[in-house]
Amino acid sequence: MIDSLAALLGLGAQDPAFWIPLALMAVFFATVAAGVLLDGFDIGVGCVSLVAPPALRPRMLSLLGPWRDANEFWVFLGVGLFAVAFPYAWPQTLGRLYLPLSLLALGTMLRSVCFEWRLRAPAEHQGRWQFGFGAGAVLVAFSHGYILARVAVAYQPGGGNTGFAILMGGCAVAVYSLLGAAWLMMREAGELRVRAVGWARRTLRWGAVGAVGVSVVLDFSNAGVFLKWGDGSHWLAVGLVWSTLLACFVLTEMTLQRMISHSYRASALPYALVLVIVLIVLGGLAYSFFPYLVLDEITLWDAAAPVATLRLALSAVVIALPVALIFNLRVYWRMLGRSRPPSPPDFRP
């Protein structure tokens, strides 16, 4: 497959002009997936904090403290890598995504500023900064869904496409809220876990609407994508993907219902299932778009920088990425399981 794709481009599989853009795109996709999964629970906790009782909000935000700085890393890494490696895609994307990208930048700034200022504000003012953090999280989540919808319809104008983008923005808020609620279930007990189960149940179905909606619209708005998924030789793989996705949604619903009716012991299972759902959707989108950055217009090789620039970018990735991975693994390994209160200091002489 790789050799035939290289031949279609008039390149060899060992040609740096072919494999370096492919490698950098794989790193970019891994960065996007890591950002959605690892920053996703942060965004989701911010979204559901807007509907949480005021007494629970400080605890919800304090749970995010160890990962806040690490979560921002993925956004800057992804944007920087895309800008350096694929500069010729910017005119085709930025010019069509001013509104959602502006909302994304505003939401990111609002989250960061409000989270830090909440820690330094007097007690009577902390509620305002908590609300600002939640509002920023909603803006970030909504902009992600809006961007995905615009990309799925190839940036075509029209009221129907705008309505679809707004719907996907709302569904993205629901998905991130589901991810945040599932993470809270795993991390905390008591009233916060009970409320998190309720938030997860209310957002699960809207998450399913978003996953099915973007898949159907992408398939039927682009003949190439439809043929990719509808080719008879791929029916088994397509059936396996959709069966797994359906099973994850059903199992998540059943687990949440069981937690309400019987026990709260299987608290980590919903979070694991939601992670699988998100990975399946992201993988399906990557398969649908490959090798295009703008459907039917610009491939990743059309958008790639000159080979000298690509070599420099790849060298930076090879050097920096292992360091970043070690740092992030050290930071994130405690995000799983129940939270533990800090040990009391030992004042013994």
Summary of the structure (lengths in Angstrom):
residues: 349
radius of gyration: 21.4
end to end distance: 68.9
largest distance: 75.3
contacts: 1100
relative contact order: 0.13
helix: 81%
strand: 1%
